[in-house]
Amino acid sequence: MAIDTTRTRALTSPKDVIAFAQESGVKFVDYKFVDLPGTWQHFSSPISELEEDTFEKGVGFDGSSIRGFQKIHESDMLLVPDPKTAIVDPVCKIPTLSIVCDVRDPISGEWYTRDPRRVAIKAEEYLVKSGLATVSYWGPEAEFFIFNDIRFDQTTHSGYYFIDAEEGIWNSGANGSKPNLGYRPRYKEGYFPVPPLDRLQDLRSEMVLKMIEAGIDVEVHHHEVATAGQAEIDMRFQPLTKMGDQLLLYKYIIKNVAIANGMTATFMPKPLFQDNGSGMHVHQSLWKDNTNLFFDPNGYALLSETARHYIGGLLKHAPALLAFAAPTTNSYRRLVPGYEAPVNLMYSQRNRSAAVRIPMYSNSPKAKRIEFRCPDATCNPYLAMAALLMAGIDGIINKIEPPAPIDKDLYELEPEEAAKIKSTPGSLAEVLNALEDDHEFLLRGDVFTADLIQNYIAYKREREVDPIALRPHPYEFHLYYDA
């Protein structure tokens, strides 16, 4: 039987999904859900096990084995599939139906408060209940690297990493078993040379075709600034929860297509020293029915007062937001001055070193949006975007005015003027402290819960901040061995 991987209608009910599975000839159903840090988890069953009541009763799993979820004495949890997310998995060789799930407590019957996807759903519901808007639209631009070889290890007496890429400029003098043909992007010159300098055109195109097959609307793909295979594929904007689903699918496809071609993809913000890192600039706007609330023909950069106050909320809460939006120790290797790093907590039209940039490509009311440039794609997209939305709502409700926009080159300001501009925090430890001190705005409407925030902070400190702080860094031997 031929496998039909396309949809001829929208899937809105369990009955629709069952019919789609039969028509598509799939053999398995794969249940996907996200852990607290933001990595997809999954398990599969023969398609004969999928019934209409599965979408009501759910499927059991061990919550104590999932990062950031339950303790062992309260481990039983349920996954409840969302029929609107059903697709034929774009990377599995065996035809497989993929469904994204929400998490429910089997005892209380309530949705699980630590399930990141439910946080995103609650954020969208809170926006509507607030009366401020009927929908928020999101367009994250996730950058990534494609390498040919990655090795790393850490023991009690050694530690190292080693990266290699055919496209890396450091291979210009390599003498291997094959002739060295040159053509590699120099440091910070990867934006936008054509092949053969851009060696990954077809690989990115293959990724895009898989995304389209999976129902993702893709606008563009291209090489990014850094050498060694930095890339970007941009998706068309979507509502918050749907974009969270798509971003995880996007990362899943990119990693699997790279592996299938003998390469490896990473969303680490700063894998290379002294070249551009990978960010995730998050475009966002609020709409009421068919009206873009961020547009005003008479405002600075065509921005409305609503948009300006939304920006005020983002900038006020930025240190706390980064605990979710730039959530790794490696994130703060990227968020340093230079390399187009958006470390300045101000807004500007066109200026890429500002935390909030207003794209000026179009004067159309429908195109007006703001771009928060600090995040990176190691984030849990549901938590990060929900937090950004809650900060923006707080800005609108409290009419928070951001600092005046600056359209100058921020790296060429006079010292007195530069000193007035606040910067992003310099470490994961700092932003976790900021979140601990500033999270009341996230608790409105029970969107985030105190339990989730406390558990998230504890997880990050115990599993990431402390382990990095305890280990010697290789460069410390260069600095201090002869001291």
C-alpha positions as CSV (number, residue, x, y, z in Angstrom):
1,M,0.0,0.0,0.0
2,A,1.4,3.4,-0.9
3,I,2.0,5.7,2.1
4,D,0.0,9.0,1.9
5,T,1.9,11.5,4.0
6,T,-0.3,14.5,3.1
7,R,-3.5,15.7,4.7
8,T,-6.6,16.3,2.6
9,R,-8.4,17.8,5.6
10,A,-7.8,19.3,9.0
11,L,-7.7,16.8,11.8
12,T,-9.8,18.0,14.7
13,S,-11.2,14.8,16.4
14,P,-10.1,11.3,17.4
15,K,-12.3,9.9,14.6
16,D,-10.4,12.1,12.1
17,V,-7.1,10.8,13.3
18,I,-8.2,7.1,13.2
19,A,-9.4,7.6,9.6
20,F,-6.2,9.4,8.7
21,A,-4.1,6.6,10.1
22,Q,-5.9,4.0,8.1
23,E,-5.7,6.0,4.9
24,S,-2.0,6.7,5.4
25,G,-1.1,3.1,6.0
26,V,0.9,3.7,9.2
27,K,2.1,0.8,11.3
28,F,2.8,2.5,14.6
29,V,1.7,5.4,16.6
30,D,4.4,7.5,18.4
31,Y,3.4,9.5,21.4
32,K,5.6,12.6,21.9
33,F,5.7,15.0,24.8
34,V,8.2,17.4,26.2
35,D,10.2,17.4,29.5
36,L,10.9,20.4,31.6
37,P,14.2,21.4,29.9
38,G,12.6,21.2,26.5
39,T,13.5,17.9,24.9
40,W,10.9,15.7,23.2
41,Q,10.3,12.3,24.8
42,H,8.4,9.5,23.1
43,F,7.2,5.9,23.0
44,S,5.4,3.9,20.3
45,S,2.7,1.3,20.0
46,P,1.3,-0.7,17.1
47,I,-1.4,1.4,15.4
48,S,-4.0,-1.2,16.3
49,E,-3.7,0.0,19.9
50,L,-4.8,3.5,19.0
51,E,-8.6,3.9,19.6
52,E,-10.9,6.8,19.9
53,D,-11.1,6.6,23.7
54,T,-7.3,6.8,23.8
55,F,-7.8,10.5,23.3
56,E,-9.9,10.7,26.5
57,K,-8.4,8.0,28.8
58,G,-4.8,8.7,27.8
59,V,-1.8,6.3,27.9
60,G,0.2,5.7,31.0
61,F,4.0,6.4,31.6
62,D,6.5,6.7,34.4
63,G,6.7,10.4,35.3
64,S,9.6,9.8,37.7
65,S,12.0,9.0,34.8
66,I,11.3,12.3,33.0
67,R,13.5,15.3,33.8
68,G,11.8,17.8,36.0
69,F,8.6,15.8,36.5
70,Q,7.6,13.5,39.4
71,K,9.2,11.8,42.4
72,I,9.4,8.0,42.4
73,H,6.5,7.6,44.9
74,E,4.1,9.5,42.7
75,S,5.4,8.3,39.3
76,D,2.2,7.2,37.4
77,M,1.1,9.8,34.8
78,L,-1.0,9.9,31.7
79,L,-0.3,11.2,28.2
80,V,-3.4,12.6,26.4
81,P,-2.9,12.9,22.6
82,D,-3.9,16.1,20.9
83,P,-5.6,15.1,17.6
84,K,-4.8,18.4,15.9
85,T,-1.1,17.5,16.0
86,A,-1.3,14.1,14.2
87,I,1.1,13.7,11.2
88,V,3.0,10.9,9.5
89,D,6.4,11.1,11.1
90,P,8.7,12.6,8.5
91,V,11.9,10.8,9.5
92,C,10.8,7.2,10.5
93,K,11.5,4.5,8.0
94,I,8.6,2.4,9.3
95,P,5.4,4.4,8.5
96,T,4.5,6.0,11.9
97,L,1.8,8.3,13.1
98,S,3.2,11.0,15.3
99,I,1.0,12.7,17.9
100,V,2.0,15.4,20.5
101,C,0.5,14.8,23.9
102,D,-0.4,16.8,27.0
103,V,0.2,15.3,30.5
104,R,-2.5,14.6,33.1
105,D,-2.5,13.4,36.7
106,P,-4.3,10.1,36.8
107,I,-5.4,10.5,40.4
108,S,-6.8,14.1,40.3
109,G,-7.7,14.0,36.7
110,E,-6.2,17.5,36.4
111,W,-3.8,18.7,33.7
112,Y,-0.2,18.4,35.1
113,T,1.1,21.8,36.2
114,R,4.7,21.0,35.2
115,D,3.8,20.1,31.7
116,P,5.3,22.9,29.6
117,R,2.8,22.5,26.8
118,R,-0.1,23.1,29.1
119,V,1.7,26.3,30.3
120,A,1.6,27.5,26.7
121,I,-2.1,26.6,26.3
122,K,-2.9,28.5,29.6
123,A,-1.0,31.5,28.4
124,E,-3.1,31.7,25.2
125,E,-6.2,31.3,27.3
126,Y,-5.2,34.0,29.7
127,L,-4.5,36.4,26.8
128,V,-8.1,36.0,25.5
129,K,-9.6,36.3,29.0
130,S,-7.6,39.5,29.6
131,G,-9.5,41.1,26.7
132,L,-6.3,42.6,25.3
133,A,-6.2,40.4,22.2
134,T,-7.6,37.3,20.7
135,V,-4.4,35.7,19.5
136,S,-0.6,36.1,19.6
137,Y,1.6,35.2,16.7
138,W,5.1,33.9,17.0
139,G,8.0,33.5,14.5
140,P,11.2,32.2,16.1
141,E,14.3,32.2,13.8
142,A,16.3,29.3,15.2
143,E,20.0,29.2,14.1
144,F,22.1,26.0,14.3
145,F,25.4,24.5,13.3
146,I,26.0,21.4,11.1
147,F,29.3,19.7,11.9
148,N,31.0,16.6,10.5
149,D,32.5,15.4,13.7
150,I,32.0,16.2,17.4
151,R,33.9,14.6,20.3
152,F,33.8,15.5,24.0
153,D,34.5,13.9,27.3
154,Q,35.0,14.8,31.0
155,T,36.6,12.6,33.6
156,T,38.2,13.2,37.0
157,H,41.6,13.9,35.3
158,S,40.7,15.1,31.8
159,G,38.2,17.2,29.8
160,Y,38.0,18.3,26.2
161,Y,35.8,18.9,23.2
162,F,36.8,18.7,19.5
163,I,34.7,20.0,16.6
164,D,35.4,19.5,13.0
165,A,33.5,20.5,9.8
166,E,34.4,20.2,6.2
167,E,33.2,23.8,5.8
168,G,35.3,25.1,8.7
169,I,37.9,27.7,7.6
170,W,40.4,26.0,9.9
171,N,40.5,23.2,7.3
172,S,42.0,25.4,4.6
173,G,45.4,23.8,5.2
174,A,44.3,20.3,6.0
175,N,46.1,17.5,4.2
176,G,44.0,14.3,4.2
177,S,43.2,11.3,2.1
178,K,41.2,13.5,-0.3
179,P,42.4,16.6,-2.2
180,N,41.7,19.9,-0.4
181,L,39.5,21.9,-2.8
182,G,39.3,25.1,-0.7
183,Y,36.1,27.2,-0.7
184,R,35.2,27.7,2.9
185,P,33.5,30.7,4.6
186,R,36.0,32.8,6.5
187,Y,35.2,33.7,10.1
188,K,32.1,35.9,10.2
189,E,31.7,35.8,6.4
190,G,29.1,33.0,6.1
191,Y,26.2,35.3,5.2
192,F,25.2,34.8,2.2
193,P,27.8,33.3,-0.2
194,V,26.6,30.9,-2.9
195,P,28.0,27.3,-3.4
196,P,30.7,26.0,-3.4
197,L,31.4,28.3,-0.3
198,D,28.0,27.3,1.0
199,R,28.4,23.5,0.9
200,L,25.1,22.7,2.7
201,Q,22.5,24.1,0.3
202,D,21.1,20.7,-0.7
203,L,21.2,19.4,2.9
204,R,19.1,22.4,4.1
205,S,16.8,22.0,1.2
206,E,16.3,18.4,2.2
207,M,15.4,19.5,5.7
208,V,13.0,22.0,4.4
209,L,11.2,19.4,2.2
210,K,10.8,17.2,5.3
211,M,9.3,20.1,7.2
212,I,6.9,20.9,4.4
213,E,5.9,17.2,4.3
214,A,5.2,17.4,8.0
215,G,2.9,20.4,7.6
216,I,5.4,23.2,8.5
217,D,5.1,26.4,6.4
218,V,8.7,27.4,5.6
219,E,9.6,30.9,4.3
220,V,13.4,30.7,3.6
221,H,16.6,28.9,4.4
222,H,20.2,30.2,4.2
223,H,23.7,30.0,5.5
224,E,24.4,32.1,8.6
225,V,27.3,34.4,9.5
226,A,29.7,31.9,11.1
227,T,32.0,29.5,9.3
228,A,31.6,25.7,9.7
229,G,28.0,25.2,8.7
230,Q,26.0,27.7,10.6
231,A,22.4,27.8,9.2
232,E,18.9,29.1,9.6
233,I,15.5,27.9,8.4
234,D,12.6,30.3,9.0
235,M,9.1,29.1,9.6
236,R,6.0,31.1,8.9
237,F,4.4,32.6,12.0
238,Q,1.8,30.6,14.0
239,P,-0.1,31.0,17.3
240,L,1.9,30.2,20.4
241,T,1.2,26.6,21.3
242,K,1.2,25.5,17.6
243,M,4.6,27.2,17.1
244,G,5.9,25.4,20.2
245,D,4.9,22.1,18.6
246,Q,6.5,23.2,15.3
247,L,9.7,24.3,16.9
248,L,10.2,20.9,18.5
249,L,9.3,19.2,15.2
250,Y,11.7,21.6,13.4
251,K,14.6,20.6,15.7
252,Y,13.7,16.9,15.4
253,I,13.8,17.0,11.6
254,I,17.0,19.0,11.4
255,K,18.9,16.6,13.7
256,N,17.6,13.5,12.0
257,V,18.2,14.6,8.5
258,A,21.8,15.6,9.4
259,I,22.4,12.2,11.0
260,A,21.0,10.4,8.0
261,N,23.5,12.3,5.9
262,G,26.5,11.5,8.1
263,M,26.6,14.9,9.8
264,T,25.5,16.3,13.1
265,A,23.4,19.4,14.0
266,T,23.5,21.3,17.2
267,F,21.5,24.2,18.6
268,M,24.2,25.1,21.2
269,P,24.4,28.9,21.3
270,K,28.2,29.1,21.3
271,P,30.0,26.0,20.1
272,L,32.8,27.9,18.4
273,F,35.3,30.4,20.0
274,Q,35.6,33.8,18.3
275,D,32.9,33.4,15.7
276,N,29.2,34.2,15.8
277,G,26.9,32.1,18.0
278,S,23.4,30.8,17.3
279,G,20.5,32.7,18.6
280,M,16.7,32.5,18.2
281,H,15.2,35.9,17.4
282,V,11.6,35.7,18.4
283,H,9.2,37.7,16.3
284,Q,5.8,38.4,18.1
285,S,2.7,40.4,17.7
286,L,-0.8,40.6,19.3
287,W,-4.0,40.6,17.2
288,K,-7.7,41.3,18.0
289,D,-9.6,39.3,15.3
290,N,-8.1,40.6,12.1
291,T,-6.4,43.8,13.5
292,N,-2.7,43.9,14.3
293,L,-2.6,45.7,17.7
294,F,1.1,46.5,17.2
295,F,0.6,48.8,14.2
296,D,0.2,52.6,14.4
297,P,1.0,54.7,11.2
298,N,2.0,57.6,13.5
299,G,4.2,55.8,16.0
300,Y,8.0,55.4,16.1
301,A,8.8,52.6,13.7
302,L,5.1,52.3,13.0
303,L,4.6,50.9,16.5
304,S,1.4,51.4,18.6
305,E,1.3,52.3,22.2
306,T,0.3,48.7,22.9
307,A,3.4,47.5,21.3
308,R,5.5,50.0,23.1
309,H,4.2,48.9,26.5
310,Y,4.6,45.3,25.5
311,I,8.3,46.1,24.8
312,G,8.4,47.8,28.2
313,G,7.3,44.6,29.9
314,L,9.9,42.5,28.0
315,L,12.7,44.9,28.9
316,K,11.7,45.2,32.6
317,H,11.5,41.5,33.1
318,A,14.3,40.5,30.7
319,P,16.7,39.2,33.4
320,A,14.0,36.8,34.7
321,L,12.8,35.9,31.2
322,L,16.3,34.8,30.1
323,A,16.1,32.0,32.7
324,F,13.6,30.4,30.3
325,A,14.7,32.0,27.0
326,A,18.5,31.7,27.2
327,P,18.5,28.8,29.7
328,T,22.0,27.2,29.5
329,T,25.4,28.1,30.8
330,N,26.5,28.2,27.1
331,S,23.9,30.8,26.3
332,Y,26.1,33.4,28.1
333,R,29.1,32.6,25.9
334,R,26.9,34.2,23.2
335,L,25.4,37.1,25.1
336,V,28.6,39.2,25.2
337,P,29.3,42.4,23.4
338,G,30.3,41.9,19.7
339,Y,29.3,39.2,17.2
340,E,25.9,41.0,16.8
341,A,25.0,39.9,20.4
342,P,21.8,41.6,21.5
343,V,23.0,42.5,25.0
344,N,21.6,46.0,25.3
345,L,18.3,46.2,27.1
346,M,16.7,48.8,24.8
347,Y,14.7,48.9,21.6
348,S,15.5,50.2,18.2
349,Q,14.3,50.0,14.6
350,R,16.8,47.9,12.6
351,N,19.6,47.8,15.2
352,R,20.7,44.2,15.7
353,S,22.6,44.8,19.0
354,A,19.4,45.9,20.8
355,A,17.5,43.3,22.8
356,V,14.3,44.3,20.9
357,R,14.5,45.2,17.3
358,I,11.6,46.5,15.1
359,P,12.0,45.0,11.6
360,M,11.4,47.6,8.9
361,Y,11.2,45.5,5.8
362,S,7.5,46.4,5.2
363,N,5.1,49.2,5.9
364,S,2.1,46.9,5.9
365,P,0.0,46.9,9.1
366,K,-0.1,43.1,8.9
367,A,3.8,42.9,9.0
368,K,4.3,45.0,12.1
369,R,5.9,43.0,14.9
370,I,8.6,43.2,17.4
371,E,11.7,40.9,17.6
372,F,13.2,39.9,20.9
373,R,16.7,38.8,20.1
374,C,18.1,37.4,23.3
375,P,16.7,33.9,23.2
376,D,18.4,30.8,21.8
377,A,17.0,27.5,20.6
378,T,18.2,25.5,23.6
379,C,15.0,26.8,25.4
380,N,11.8,25.0,26.0
381,P,9.7,26.8,23.5
382,Y,6.5,26.5,25.4
383,L,7.9,28.0,28.6
384,A,10.0,30.7,26.8
385,M,7.3,32.0,24.6
386,A,4.6,31.8,27.3
387,A,7.0,33.8,29.6
388,L,7.5,36.4,26.9
389,L,3.8,36.8,26.4
390,M,3.2,37.2,30.1
391,A,5.8,39.9,30.4
392,G,4.3,41.7,27.4
393,I,0.9,41.5,28.9
394,D,2.2,42.9,32.2
395,G,3.8,45.8,30.3
396,I,0.4,46.5,28.6
397,I,-1.6,46.3,31.8
398,N,0.8,48.5,33.8
399,K,1.6,50.8,30.8
400,I,5.3,50.2,31.3
401,E,7.3,52.6,29.2
402,P,10.6,51.3,27.8
403,P,13.7,53.5,27.7
404,A,13.8,55.8,24.6
405,P,14.8,54.0,21.4
406,I,18.4,54.4,20.2
407,D,19.2,54.2,16.5
408,K,22.9,54.8,16.7
409,D,25.6,52.1,16.5
410,L,25.6,51.1,20.2
411,Y,29.3,50.0,20.1
412,E,30.3,53.6,19.1
413,L,28.4,55.5,21.8
414,E,30.2,57.9,24.1
415,P,31.1,56.2,27.4
416,E,28.6,58.4,29.4
417,E,25.8,57.6,27.0
418,A,26.7,53.9,26.9
419,A,26.7,53.7,30.7
420,K,23.0,54.5,30.8
421,I,22.0,51.4,28.9
422,K,21.4,48.3,30.9
423,S,22.8,45.0,29.7
424,T,21.7,41.4,29.9
425,P,23.0,39.4,32.8
426,G,26.2,37.5,32.3
427,S,25.5,34.0,33.5
428,L,22.8,31.4,34.0
429,A,23.2,31.7,37.8
430,E,22.3,35.4,37.6
431,V,19.1,34.9,35.5
432,L,18.0,32.1,37.8
433,N,18.4,34.5,40.7
434,A,16.4,37.1,38.7
435,L,13.6,34.7,38.1
436,E,13.5,33.8,41.8
437,D,13.1,37.5,42.6
438,D,10.8,38.4,39.7
439,H,8.1,36.0,38.8
440,E,4.8,37.3,40.1
441,F,3.8,38.4,36.5
442,L,4.1,34.7,35.4
443,L,1.6,33.5,38.0
444,R,-1.3,35.5,36.7
445,G,-4.2,33.3,35.6
446,D,-2.3,30.3,37.0
447,V,-0.4,30.2,33.7
448,F,2.9,29.3,35.5
449,T,2.7,27.9,39.0
450,A,5.1,28.6,41.9
451,D,5.8,24.8,42.0
452,L,6.9,24.8,38.3
453,I,9.2,27.8,38.7
454,Q,10.8,26.5,41.9
455,N,11.3,23.1,40.4
456,Y,12.8,24.6,37.2
457,I,15.2,26.8,39.2
458,A,16.3,23.9,41.4
459,Y,16.8,21.7,38.3
460,K,19.0,24.2,36.5
461,R,21.1,24.9,39.6
462,E,21.7,21.3,40.5
463,R,22.1,19.8,37.0
464,E,23.8,22.7,35.1
465,V,25.1,25.6,37.1
466,D,26.8,23.7,39.9
467,P,28.3,20.9,37.7
468,I,29.9,23.5,35.4
469,A,31.2,25.5,38.4
470,L,32.8,22.4,39.9
471,R,34.9,21.4,36.9
472,P,38.2,22.8,35.8
473,H,38.1,24.5,32.4
474,P,40.9,23.6,29.9
475,Y,41.9,27.2,29.5
476,E,42.6,27.5,33.2
477,F,45.6,25.2,32.7
478,H,46.9,27.7,30.1
479,L,46.4,30.6,32.6
480,Y,47.4,29.0,35.9
481,Y,49.4,25.8,35.6
482,D,52.7,27.7,36.1
483,A,51.4,30.0,38.8
